[in-house]
């Protein structure tokens, strides 16, 4: 396997794991007005893809067992492509929500499989996860940065601005073609009945749930929030772009720092406290350009750290897919409730303050869960 080609492939696949979600944030106000959506229904544009990212993560196990990792990845990219192209023809809220659902299914399948792909072809190089995580953040950054410019470029068509990112899925599918010629080996789900390992896996899922709830609440509602305090749509889009752009170098560097349990634990706690500081500054009404830096540093580190943990724990690609799917299935489904609860709090209180306090509570619980992940003794 040519390593340079493999890195480009992983990067291309991973670029598809966020644009379907992050491109919505900067255009949410426009979409809500055009389709006459309330705050709760608008929350579904983030909640549904994240929920189905979790609900279909375990489907990655079935597809990889049936068709092999490579063909299963091709299926996931096709699902993402169809979901995004379909947004060209959206004329009502229901159809748009359906595209969010389908994109979540494709992303949910692709996530664990990409980790399994790395473990299969380069089992002793977990540092390759830096390309996975940085590409994920790059995709989010590019989509959120260019959402407004594309909207304006295409005569104020948010449909074209959202569907544009289907090109990423098409490009990744083309790059994947050489691997589809290889004979797929059957996947056997490996079980581990050791009590310590099982306990740690559950704590990983809890941590991932809280982290996802925080991240997607910020992604969905940070831009609409700053618009309520006087930011223009363009300024709010730039702020969200800063949020994602800061994560890019952080998500590339952090996986390369992972080492001992103590070091990894300290990195997780440090990133958690960065998000905590950011939320406190937000509630104190400090300039958004300041607190978004702390929020981005935390988010940029937490996601790649969480995604790297299954790769470090697993011994084979099958085990990596299994553990990653387990962590992400419950994690994304529970985490998807974050943006939805945020919207409910806003709609009932007519204020963002209680919603941000809810996110702050999630951060405190997430930091607390880190202690339990590393207090459990595993066989490794």
Secondary structure, DSSP 4 states (H G I P E B T S, - for coil): --HHHHHHHHHHHHGGGTHHHHHHHTTHHHHHHHHT--HHHHHHHHHHHHHHHHHTTTHHHHHHHHH-HHHHHHHHHHHHHHHHHHGGG--SHHHHHHHHHHHHHHHHHHHHHHHHHHHHH-TT-GGGHHHHHHHHHHHHHHHHHHHHHHHHHTTT-HHHHHHTTHHHHHHHHHHHHHHHTSPPPPP-------HHHHHHHHHHHHHHHHHHHHHHHHHHHHHHHHHHTT--HHHHHHHHHHHHHHHHHHHHHHHHH--SHHHHHHHHHHHHHHHHHHHHHHHTT--HHHHHHHHHHHHHHHHHHHHHHHHHH-SSHHHHHHHHHHHHHHHHHHHTHHHHHHHHHHHHHSSSHHHHHHHHHHHHHHHHHHHHHHHS----
